[in-house]
Amino acid sequence: MIVIPVKEGENVERALKRFKRKVEKTGVIKELRGRQAFSKPSVIRRTEIKKAIYIQGLQRQED
C-alpha cells in the first residue's frame, strides 16, 4: 500500500502529484492494463523483441 504523509499546511495538489508519481513508479497501472485482456505468450514475446530492437536502434543512433 502506498502511503503519502501530508505535512501540515501542505497543498493538496502537491500531495496528489507526489501520490501519482509514486503510483507510476511502482507500475501498478501498467500491470492492471496488461491484465485487462489475455495475451498469448507468443504475442508477449514478440512485443518484447520488437521493443528490444527499437531500443537498440535508438542506442545505435546515439553512438
C-alpha positions in Angstrom: 0.0 0.0 0.0 1.3 3.4 -0.9 1.4 5.9 1.9 1.8 9.7 1.3 2.3 11.6 4.5 0.8 15.1 4.1 2.5 17.7 6.1 0.6 20.4 7.9 -0.1 23.3 5.6 0.9 21.4 2.5 -1.1 21.9 -0.6 -3.4 19.0 -1.5 -2.5 19.4 -5.2 1.2 18.9 -4.3 0.4 15.8 -2.3 -1.7 14.4 -5.1 1.2 15.0 -7.5 3.5 13.0 -5.2 1.0 10.2 -5.0 0.6 10.0 -8.8 4.4 9.9 -9.2 4.8 7.0 -6.6 2.0 5.0 -8.3 3.6 5.5 -11.7 7.0 4.3 -10.3 5.5 1.1 -8.9 4.0 0.2 -12.2 0.6 -0.7 -10.8 -1.4 1.0 -13.6 0.7 -0.7 -16.3 0.1 -4.1 -14.7 -3.6 -3.5 -14.4 -3.9 -2.5 -18.1 -1.9 -5.6 -19.0 -4.3 -7.9 -17.1 -7.5 -6.5 -18.7 -7.2 -8.8 -21.6 -5.4 -12.1 -22.1 -2.3 -12.1 -24.3 -0.8 -15.2 -25.7 2.8 -15.9 -24.5 4.0 -15.8 -28.2 2.5 -12.3 -28.6 4.1 -11.1 -25.4 7.5 -12.4 -26.6 7.1 -10.8 -30.0 6.3 -7.4 -28.5 9.3 -7.7 -26.1 11.6 -8.5 -29.1 10.2 -5.6 -31.1 10.8 -3.3 -28.1 14.3 -4.5 -27.7 15.1 -4.0 -31.4 13.6 -0.4 -31.2 15.8 0.4 -28.1 18.9 -1.0 -29.8 18.2 1.2 -32.8 17.9 4.3 -30.6 21.2 3.4 -28.8 23.0 3.0 -32.2 21.8 6.4 -33.3 23.2 8.0 -30.2 26.7 6.4 -30.8 
